[in-house]
Amino acid sequence: MQELERLKNELKKINAEAAGIRDLPAEKRGDFGREINAKRQAILAQITEAEKAALDVDVQPIDVTAWCEVNEALPDFYGVEMGARHPLMSELDRVVEIYQLMGFDVKESRQLDNEYFMFDSLNFAKEHPARDGYDTFRTEEGLIPPAHTSTMQHRVLKEYRHRLDDGEAIAVVVPGRVFRNEDVDATHEHTFYQCEGVYVSRDCNMGQMLGILQEFFEKYYEQKLNIRTQPGYFPFTEPSLEFMIEKPKALGGKKGDFLEMLGCGMIHPNVLKMAGINPDEYHGFAWGGGIDRLVMLKYGLSDVRYFESGNLNFLREFN
Amino acid sequence: MKISLNWLKKYVDVRVSDEDLIRLIGSRLVEVEGVIDETHKYDNIYIVRVESAERIPETHLTLCSINAGSAPVQVVCGAPNVHEGMLAVWIAPGAIVPASVHEDAPFVIGKRKMQGYESCGMLAGADELDFGDDHSGIVEIDPEMARPGDLLADVFELKDLILEIENKSLTHRPDTFGVIGLAREVAGVLGEKSRETSQNSFGLAQCSRNLLAISLEAPSICERYSAVVLMKHGEMKRKYLTWVDTILAKSGMKPISPVVDATNYLMLLTGQPLHAFDYDKFVAVGGKETPEIKVRLAKAGEKLVLLDDREIELTTNDIVICSGEVPVALAGAMGGKSTEIDENTRNVILESATFSLYNLRKTQMSHGIFSEAITRFTKGQPAYQTLAVAESCAEMLADGFEVVGVADEYPKPAPEIIVNVTRNEINGLLGTDYEKDLIVRTLENVGFEVNVKAGGAGNEMFEILVPKWRTDIHIKEDIIEEVGRLLGYDNIVPAAPLHATAEKNRMFELKHEIRDMMAKFGANEVLTYSFVSEKLLTKVGQDIKDSYKIVNSISPELQYVRQSLVPNLLEKAYMNQKLPVDKFAIYEMNKVYRKSWGMNEEKVPVERMQMGMVIAERKNTGTAYYKAKKYVAKLLAEKNLVVDFVPLKTKTAESVMFEPKRAAEIVGKDGEYYGVVGEFKNSVRNEFKLAEYLAGFELDLDLALEKGSNKKTIFVGKKEKRDLTVTTNDNYVKVVDKIKKVLDESGLAAEITPLGIYQAEGKEEKNISVHLEFENFNDEIMEKLENL
């Protein structure tokens, strides 16, 4: 409190000093004014800090080891009718569960990574324009908040390649949060969730990949679905394709109404090679797709921005 | 990229409906983003002959009688170039002005009076017809092309569908950035061969070569540079509307001048960008008698004025075209002002070259140039056709220019690429059973030369020569992709999925358990952004220097990687109190990063999975700390984690915002730091404009997972239950410790739960009441306890 008084007096003094500018010759007024102003700003900042500190001075301590305040009732939890899981997270749990039932292990994606895992290890040539398509954010150190869960592919291949030596397959899904530097609107978010799948074995093929994906989507939407593909391009798969499903009737879909759900393809031999897997002996396939879109479709949501809004009027609908 | 379907069909026989064609392009070549239907854009627009044209005195108008194939029609025209006998384009009454068809209110032409004269419809200019923005006069039609009464749309093939394809969808296929290349692929997906399109060669070899000297600093920046010198021998006056004009317009470009239009048209046709220099200006800048073209990297400090009048400072990454030593163009990006073509241009140098896509990509970014040409160059145009395209351009301009010199510098021609792959390898990777002949035909349709060698057990080996325009094919997987794609991935039969046993992800499972528990206790899970503002970090007192900073953030709100979760939750708490939601417990489980944690063995930042919660109520219903503590204690107890809640002493990114007098550190039995629970500093709470009842916690879930278990010790026998009240000056935990000590000494165990704390008014000491449940019991124990 005394400190605050002192600072306020100081400010008065400076203001009085400032009045002296009238007595100075014109050519000196500029420098003088700037100097006084800097002093005044410094004091004002200190006053703000002191006022803030004053707010915390009179706070009464409590017994932090106890379970209630003196003469107050023990607190209760809130009622179950208020609670809710985040729809994106409970659906991500469901997605992961389906893949686990199909034999896939789960590894969660990082949220801050580097150029090597995001691009180099995935067969993107240095300075290649394909890197631009990902609209990545960057930190001062050149780190990258990943723009796709494929940023984990190299790690997954290395971590699980011993399975191949044991005559088994690598089968892993990677859910996680990803980031793209793009403007936000009802269908675009700069922050969203993806799930990646990686499968490597001696004799796997594209037909099996399509089979796994079809099974996944049919389990997720709990009905038979028509699927379709179109050619795509990713430096880390060869061939590359886009996987589409016909919008389920129950969700308002009409015949021929196909939705792009994910990108997929056979893992490029260079990607296998870089992870220490011999592409002449083993093949693999991989896919990655957005979770937000999956969930929006399931619940008929129109605006992706709800997910990160923290708005309880939205979230409590998922009670 | 916009592609006219009519134009495309000139290079490929299409025997399926447009609808099927577009679907097949989508499923076997590239996603079609949209289709612009121009089938009716030019309805009721006719070619007419102006039979008479009389000036209306004291106006700029002309009264015309036109012949549209039947009875004469009267039209008033304001254009200066209208004259008797010309063929013009007439928009009949009731027709829509083509340039306005995509507007909200398309402009319908009617009959109206102008200066007292009735005008029936209008004679159209190029801008009204949507062929560019020339508004200087009306369009004139070549009498050799049409007769009065013909529909404009029939004469110029304007009943068209325009396909829209996103450039980045074809980043890997530079050869499809021209209609010929695209048609070749379309033929492939239709199972046919595209029509032969040999580039015309018309005896340029005999032309003098010494008119031009070309020197390339290195093949790595410019693989090939071809040039043709043209000399003007007649006027190429733009008089008639041409088919090329309509193609440029459909492709999203504008007619400009005969030379520029020819270069643009050929770029759209072949994918090879061209550039035209004014020959005489070029020579003058270089200070020599004949042009000396030099392609090199720019030197630091060099400057260049571009065609758009901008002066740019060149970087040592930029490739420049020089006349002698003087830069005159930014290679692949934009020409320079000093050698610009204008109406006085007599002689022209046509450049047709390829440049390093890597250098050009940086040039594009550093100077902000996004032209059709650089878009193509940055995909990596193949070098094989530069000379042929320059020659085609000379041919297009033959009416006004003759070829007087040719030069071609191609020091290291691209080697032939041969890829070997077996039929089993193709079918094995795709999961198909394609026959030899089908595979061979499919590849040959798009220009591969296939040499079949016998292999064992029907497993033929294909030796495949890659066509010179396919710079993207190097390995057998590339060939397998061609076969799979051209024959349709949809024809691959999905196979039965593979089953094995998966291992569980323990962190995923922990979060799943917490979600279940928290929903049951009325808490709401939220997700918030991983990036926060400097303002938010400052508000809660976190050190900005400990946050990774995003250099290309969308806004200042999203500039730093967050160090903990609670600050975001405080923001969301404010938003929800405003809604208003009276009371809530919101929580998030997500990853956080701090610079001070350093890097892991992979040389990427150490990360932690944390959980944050904020509890807030609009009315003050008591001491919020204890509610937050109840939630975190329950969670920890479920994982069998034994912790103490001790007064705050460690300053961490999560603790700085909490009020030390009303918050506790959560500490494990080995002193490990789980996090913090408590109420917030008043100064922090004020910053967020939150009501007084407010508390929260932040918990290290990685540690909780490492130390926790699902072990349960369950006692099913008879329990003895007692309540106990102790009058004391001690705090709660000391009382509990004393009770435990007494129990220990008596060899007994009991579960102790709090009941309440009562303090009479004016009294120093408190009554602390607890509930005890004994698994074994003796009568003396209560006596001992009551005497504490």
Boltz contact constraints between the chains, C-beta under 6 A:
constraints:
  - contact:
      token1: [A, 52]
      token2: [B, 683]
      max_distance: 6.0
  - contact:
      token1: [A, 55]
      token2: [B, 682]
      max_distance: 6.0
  - contact:
      token1: [A, 55]
      token2: [B, 683]
      max_distance: 6.0
  - contact:
      token1: [A, 56]
      token2: [B, 681]
      max_distance: 6.0
  - contact:
      token1: [A, 56]
      token2: [B, 682]
      max_distance: 6.0
  - contact:
      token1: [A, 56]
      token2: [B, 683]
      max_distance: 6.0
  - contact:
      token1: [A, 59]
      token2: [B, 659]
      max_distance: 6.0
  - contact:
      token1: [A, 59]
      token2: [B, 661]
      max_distance: 6.0
  - contact:
      token1: [A, 61]
      token2: [B, 661]
      max_distance: 6.0
  - contact:
      token1: [A, 62]
      token2: [B, 662]
      max_distance: 6.0
  - contact:
      token1: [A, 63]
      token2: [B, 731]
      max_distance: 6.0
  - contact:
      token1: [A, 63]
      token2: [B, 732]
      max_distance: 6.0
  - contact:
      token1: [A, 64]
      token2: [B, 645]
      max_distance: 6.0
  - contact:
      token1: [A, 64]
      token2: [B, 664]
      max_distance: 6.0
  - contact:
      token1: [A, 65]
      token2: [B, 645]
      max_distance: 6.0
  - contact:
      token1: [A, 65]
      token2: [B, 731]
      max_distance: 6.0
  - contact:
      token1: [A, 65]
      token2: [B, 732]
      max_distance: 6.0
  - contact:
      token1: [A, 65]
      token2: [B, 733]
      max_distance: 6.0
  - contact:
      token1: [A, 66]
      token2: [B, 732]
      max_distance: 6.0
  - contact:
      token1: [A, 67]
      token2: [B, 754]
      max_distance: 6.0
  - contact:
      token1: [A, 68]
      token2: [B, 626]
      max_distance: 6.0
  - contact:
      token1: [A, 69]
      token2: [B, 623]
      max_distance: 6.0
  - contact:
      token1: [A, 70]
      token2: [B, 757]
      max_distance: 6.0
  - contact:
      token1: [A, 70]
      token2: [B, 759]
      max_distance: 6.0
  - contact:
      token1: [A, 71]
      token2: [B, 759]
      max_distance: 6.0
  - contact:
      token1: [A, 72]
      token2: [B, 622]
      max_distance: 6.0
  - contact:
      token1: [A, 75]
      token2: [B, 626]
      max_distance: 6.0
  - contact:
      token1: [A, 75]
      token2: [B, 627]
      max_distance: 6.0
  - contact:
      token1: [A, 75]
      token2: [B, 630]
      max_distance: 6.0
  - contact:
      token1: [A, 77]
      token2: [B, 521]
      max_distance: 6.0
  - contact:
      token1: [A, 77]
      token2: [B, 522]
      max_distance: 6.0
  - contact:
      token1: [A, 78]
      token2: [B, 522]
      max_distance: 6.0
  - contact:
      token1: [A, 78]
      token2: [B, 585]
      max_distance: 6.0
  - contact:
      token1: [A, 79]
      token2: [B, 522]
      max_distance: 6.0
  - contact:
      token1: [A, 80]
      token2: [B, 520]
      max_distance: 6.0
  - contact:
      token1: [A, 82]
      token2: [B, 522]
      max_distance: 6.0
  - contact:
      token1: [A, 83]
      token2: [B, 519]
      max_distance: 6.0
  - contact:
      token1: [A, 83]
      token2: [B, 522]
      max_distance: 6.0
  - contact:
      token1: [A, 83]
      token2: [B, 523]
      max_distance: 6.0
  - contact:
      token1: [A, 84]
      token2: [B, 519]
      max_distance: 6.0
  - contact:
      token1: [A, 84]
      token2: [B, 524]
      max_distance: 6.0
  - contact:
      token1: [A, 85]
      token2: [B, 515]
      max_distance: 6.0
  - contact:
      token1: [A, 85]
      token2: [B, 519]
      max_distance: 6.0
  - contact:
      token1: [A, 85]
      token2: [B, 525]
      max_distance: 6.0
  - contact:
      token1: [A, 86]
      token2: [B, 525]
      max_distance: 6.0
  - contact:
      token1: [A, 86]
      token2: [B, 527]
      max_distance: 6.0
  - contact:
      token1: [A, 89]
      token2: [B, 525]
      max_distance: 6.0
  - contact:
      token1: [A, 93]
      token2: [B, 512]
      max_distance: 6.0
  - contact:
      token1: [A, 100]
      token2: [B, 502]
      max_distance: 6.0
  - contact:
      token1: [A, 102]
      token2: [B, 497]
      max_distance: 6.0
  - contact:
      token1: [A, 103]
      token2: [B, 499]
      max_distance: 6.0
  - contact:
      token1: [A, 103]
      token2: [B, 500]
      max_distance: 6.0
  - contact:
      token1: [A, 103]
      token2: [B, 502]
      max_distance: 6.0
  - contact:
      token1: [A, 104]
      token2: [B, 502]
      max_distance: 6.0
  - contact:
      token1: [A, 105]
      token2: [B, 502]
      max_distance: 6.0
  - contact:
      token1: [A, 105]
      token2: [B, 503]
      max_distance: 6.0
  - contact:
      token1: [A, 106]
      token2: [B, 505]
      max_distance: 6.0
  - contact:
      token1: [A, 106]
      token2: [B, 508]
      max_distance: 6.0
  - contact:
      token1: [A, 111]
      token2: [B, 530]
      max_distance: 6.0
  - contact:
      token1: [A, 111]
      token2: [B, 591]
      max_distance: 6.0
  - contact:
      token1: [A, 112]
      token2: [B, 593]
      max_distance: 6.0
  - contact:
      token1: [A, 112]
      token2: [B, 605]
      max_distance: 6.0
  - contact:
      token1: [A, 113]
      token2: [B, 604]
      max_distance: 6.0
  - contact:
      token1: [A, 114]
      token2: [B, 604]
      max_distance: 6.0
  - contact:
      token1: [A, 127]
      token2: [B, 358]
      max_distance: 6.0
  - contact:
      token1: [A, 129]
      token2: [B, 171]
      max_distance: 6.0
  - contact:
      token1: [A, 129]
      token2: [B, 361]
      max_distance: 6.0
  - contact:
      token1: [A, 129]
      token2: [B, 378]
      max_distance: 6.0
  - contact:
      token1: [A, 130]
      token2: [B, 171]
      max_distance: 6.0
  - contact:
      token1: [A, 133]
      token2: [B, 168]
      max_distance: 6.0
  - contact:
      token1: [A, 137]
      token2: [B, 550]
      max_distance: 6.0
  - contact:
      token1: [A, 138]
      token2: [B, 551]
      max_distance: 6.0
  - contact:
      token1: [A, 138]
      token2: [B, 552]
      max_distance: 6.0
  - contact:
      token1: [A, 139]
      token2: [B, 548]
      max_distance: 6.0
  - contact:
      token1: [A, 139]
      token2: [B, 549]
      max_distance: 6.0
  - contact:
      token1: [A, 139]
      token2: [B, 550]
      max_distance: 6.0
  - contact:
      token1: [A, 140]
      token2: [B, 549]
      max_distance: 6.0
  - contact:
      token1: [A, 140]
      token2: [B, 551]
      max_distance: 6.0
  - contact:
      token1: [A, 191]
      token2: [B, 529]
      max_distance: 6.0
  - contact:
      token1: [A, 205]
      token2: [B, 429]
      max_distance: 6.0
  - contact:
      token1: [A, 205]
      token2: [B, 431]
      max_distance: 6.0
  - contact:
      token1: [A, 206]
      token2: [B, 430]
      max_distance: 6.0
  - contact:
      token1: [A, 206]
      token2: [B, 431]
      max_distance: 6.0
  - contact:
      token1: [A, 206]
      token2: [B, 492]
      max_distance: 6.0
  - contact:
      token1: [A, 207]
      token2: [B, 431]
      max_distance: 6.0
  - contact:
      token1: [A, 207]
      token2: [B, 492]
      max_distance: 6.0
  - contact:
      token1: [A, 207]
      token2: [B, 493]
      max_distance: 6.0
  - contact:
      token1: [A, 207]
      token2: [B, 495]
      max_distance: 6.0
  - contact:
      token1: [A, 208]
      token2: [B, 495]
      max_distance: 6.0
  - contact:
      token1: [A, 210]
      token2: [B, 494]
      max_distance: 6.0
  - contact:
      token1: [A, 211]
      token2: [B, 494]
      max_distance: 6.0
  - contact:
      token1: [A, 211]
      token2: [B, 495]
      max_distance: 6.0
  - contact:
      token1: [A, 211]
      token2: [B, 496]
      max_distance: 6.0
  - contact:
      token1: [A, 211]
      token2: [B, 497]
      max_distance: 6.0
  - contact:
      token1: [A, 212]
      token2: [B, 497]
      max_distance: 6.0
  - contact:
      token1: [A, 214]
      token2: [B, 494]
      max_distance: 6.0
  - contact:
      token1: [A, 215]
      token2: [B, 497]
      max_distance: 6.0
  - contact:
      token1: [A, 228]
      token2: [B, 490]
      max_distance: 6.0
  - contact:
      token1: [A, 229]
      token2: [B, 489]
      max_distance: 6.0
  - contact:
      token1: [A, 229]
      token2: [B, 490]
      max_distance: 6.0
  - contact:
      token1: [A, 230]
      token2: [B, 26]
      max_distance: 6.0
  - contact:
      token1: [A, 230]
      token2: [B, 27]
      max_distance: 6.0
  - contact:
      token1: [A, 230]
      token2: [B, 31]
      max_distance: 6.0
  - contact:
      token1: [A, 231]
      token2: [B, 485]
      max_distance: 6.0
  - contact:
      token1: [A, 233]
      token2: [B, 172]
      max_distance: 6.0
  - contact:
      token1: [A, 238]
      token2: [B, 477]
      max_distance: 6.0
  - contact:
      token1: [A, 238]
      token2: [B, 481]
      max_distance: 6.0
  - contact:
      token1: [A, 239]
      token2: [B, 481]
      max_distance: 6.0
  - contact:
      token1: [A, 239]
      token2: [B, 484]
      max_distance: 6.0
  - contact:
      token1: [A, 241]
      token2: [B, 489]
      max_distance: 6.0
  - contact:
      token1: [A, 266]
      token2: [B, 429]
      max_distance: 6.0
  - contact:
      token1: [A, 269]
      token2: [B, 477]
      max_distance: 6.0
  - contact:
      token1: [A, 307]
      token2: [B, 527]
      max_distance: 6.0
  - contact:
      token1: [A, 308]
      token2: [B, 527]
      max_distance: 6.0
  - contact:
      token1: [A, 310]
      token2: [B, 526]
      max_distance: 6.0
  - contact:
      token1: [A, 310]
      token2: [B, 528]
      max_distance: 6.0
  - contact:
      token1: [A, 310]
      token2: [B, 572]
      max_distance: 6.0
  - contact:
      token1: [A, 312]
      token2: [B, 524]
      max_distance: 6.0
  - contact:
      token1: [A, 312]
      token2: [B, 576]
      max_distance: 6.0
  - contact:
      token1: [A, 312]
      token2: [B, 581]
      max_distance: 6.0
  - contact:
      token1: [A, 312]
      token2: [B, 584]
      max_distance: 6.0
  - contact:
      token1: [A, 315]
      token2: [B, 524]
      max_distance: 6.0
